Amino acid sequence: MEEQNFNNKKQPKMPRFSLTWLYVVIAIVLGYLMLSSGGPSLSGGSSKEVTYTQFKKYVESGYASRIVANKKQGTLVMYVQADHIRDVFKTNNVKQGKLPYVQTDFPSMDKLEEFIEEQQEAGNYSGEVKYERGNDEFMNFIWSFGPLILIVLVWFMIMRRMGGGGGPGGGMGIFSVGKSRAQLVDKDQANKVTFKDVAGQAGAKQEVQEIVEFLKNPEKYTHLGGKIPKGALLVGPPGTGKTLLAKAVAGEADVPFFSMSGSDFVEMFVGVGASRVRDLFRQAKEKSPCIIFIDEIDAVGRARGRSAAMGGNDERESTLNQLLTEMDGFGTNSGVIIMAATNRADVLDKALLRAGRFDRQIHVDLPDLNERKEIFQVHLHPVKTDATLDIDFLARQTPGFSGADIANVCNEAALIAARNNKPSVSKDDFLAAVDRIIGGLEKKNKVMTNEEKHTIALHEAGHAAISWLLQYADPLVKVTIVPRGRALGAAWYLPEERQITTREQMLDEICALLGGRVAEELFTGHISSGAMNDLERVTKQAYAMIAYMGMGEKLPNLCYYNNEEYNFQRPYSDTTANLIDEEVKNMIAVQYERAKKILSENSEKHAQLANLLFEREVIFAEDVEKIFGPRPWTSRTEEILSSSRENEENAEKKEPETENSTD
């Protein structure tokens, strides 16, 4: 064996064939043909060496059409008139080209000028005389063949780069444009993500962990007759950890892991997407068992035929057809598991979602209270926090936050603490970070008149009062009239985490949203543009209740929701559209009058709350309780009030600093 290897080493290495040499040979041949095809003259005609005496004879005979004298080289060129080509070259003008000439040496410039002046006076020569200081043959060559040479060089460099020979990333050129761009994740890479790094999502982790265990120990399932699932689709809102789960699978699995995006299949060239799909599965079969992960699969997996009215996209559909064939076609893909992630599962093609392709749809939803606590623990690990920080309190203050939002809160809190030169990150920094993310940057220096400030205080106090007095409205946490982002005021609530919402709960939310506009109308006598966002949310909520959820009085138990893309036809008639509009108007009008009645009955308490908000700019749930009394509707009121007391104490401690910064 060693002798064979030694012999192989002694064998001379054959030069590798490269298309570069072929391009060089073609360029040389083309240049030679072009230089030789025009004859010996750069001007496109024949030339003839003559003596100075013969030159003078030709000029005296009237054969010259133009004379060019080179002072530096002492050469003289006389271009022959077409009528006298036969007299000079003893042949016809067809073989001599367009501009034949004779060339000779002249004795001196003075004698040449004297001779030409004599011939011009005698009428033998009437053309022009051009004097050159150097050799223009090189410049003539550049001007004649320079553009062609430049085109050849540019073409040569482009072909090298597109062929994958030039620069980094070679291999993704035009000759490999149909190759897969999947990134192979090495199982031994450093800083890999595992299931320990994924907090919450217990159900989703169990599903994907089972796939990893199947690849590691298939006998555990196959001896009972089970088959490995062919595909798993991760579905959920943005930021919930779908891609993180896929990275955890790559970190846990001891098998090759191909990762790519759905947009990597899309290309302007026809047939490239399908070719990349074929190449991806070819590589996967060679490394079976393995996992293929396609992020944002909706870029290539949209339902076919929906955009036919707008011209369609045959390239994308052909790519999808090839993907469907590879996943469960005539061939077999044993040992190859496809994982994909999307937040728009409703636009995917039905053939992609059927059993045998994506056998499992794993829903990765927004985290609940306990899951948010686990996510905070993961993201707070590298953060230097205060010893008194309560993670349960942070989890309760971030309802509806995704994992990405929580990571942003932790990072923003650390930045705020560093900006204030604190040794550690405290609860106040986290609350400021939540306010910053929800409401935007606080703008304390924004100029407002007292009248505008009073109107905003009445508006926000209207929201706070009605939400406190209604049973199903979200409990109030704090209210502020300090501008944040594009909003002039804001109110923070702690919504109840529920899976279903009743009609009464939605109506209470609409009534609370209308409280700001109602307060403006009742207590200022006019309405303003500050309620635009409230009215937008109210209108969308009312239309959803009537048209989608079947909660209307005249249109009960009907749903006109249509998730088909590019469907420009309404699923109901004009008469039904008028009924929907009428029901929405009536529903909003009823809740508007209800809000009017509530605020009219509690006008004095509302005025106290507005004045307190005008003076302090920020009030908490405890302040509302002192004015309106305890709120007996929910068991969470005590939690909110306790956190509100802590917030108010912190605000009182910071009050002198706030006044100085405002001044």
Beta strands, then each sheet from edge to edge (+ up, - down):
strand 1: 47-49
strand 2: 64-70
strand 3: 75-80
strand 4: 101-105
strand 5: 129-132
strand 6: 183-185
strand 7: 231-235
strand 8: 257-261
strand 9: 290-295
strand 10: 336-342
strand 11: 360-363
strand 12: 476-480
strand 13: 490-493
strand 14: 618-620
sheet 1: 1+ 4+ 3- 2+ 5+
sheet 2: 6+ 8- 9- 10- 7- 11-
sheet 3: 13+ 12- 14+
end
